[in-house]
């Protein structure tokens, strides 16, 4: 889900190996990356153990959960695998792997970590191994490969926005252990598009290269019976990586920011009504 995106500001690096045709690994960079990633994986595992994997264990089992949280958790798994794969690709490229090797092994790393989490869930009494989650992991990890192979898909990406929901904050105030990663009512997952390829040449040249559009999906009023409301958004978007710069630091920063959808004007369909405003999440918006 969101765990890799939370690390991207620390680990995102310039695509130094973007144009290289062969792998020439830098031992020093490889050592730094290995130590950083190992520390991050251990830290995230401890967090997940405390957040989800406490309690009774049982033999491995499958659990269908297609109705859970109106399926928005499946977008979370897709986004997690997608983000982790792209992050791993950047890190591998920086260490000296070729473009194709970085792409392939980056997706493999993203998928492997997500599936490791799912297998752990399979032994837990409450969760179980979810085929739907596993399928979403595969889709997310495959997206970077598909974007490289199918030019049309390179104009699209996934983003995330979050603001704590009232239910999450109330749970914290009553000392209930909750993780913001599962606070779906505070989350919007976005499919973003760079519209320049759709526009006439003259109009595409006049529109700044960093301007995009986003389609967002959120949920509200969730209950334990699989009920609730779906919310939809169509807003402007910012493609920071399209901003020209010679700074390696800024390229890394812009690449990291492109995992997140920042507040933008647009329209929303909430509780059956059409609204116009500036949207970040359902709980952080300015309606007009």
Secondary structure, 3 states (H helix, E strand, C coil): CCHHHHHHHHHCCCCCCCCCCCCCCCHHHHHHHHHHHHHHHHHHHHHHHHHCCCCCECCCCECCCCCHHHHHHHHHHHHHHHHHHHHHHHHHHHHCCCHHHHHHHHHHHHHHHHHHHHHHHHCECCCCECHHHHHHHHHHHHHHHHHHHCHHHHHEEEEEEECCCHHHHHHHHCCCCCCHHHCHHHEEEEEEECHHHHCCHHHHHHCCCCEEEEEEEEEECCCCCCCCEEEEEEEEEECHHHCCCCCHHHHHHHHHHCCECCCEEEEEEECCEEEEEEEEECCEEEEC
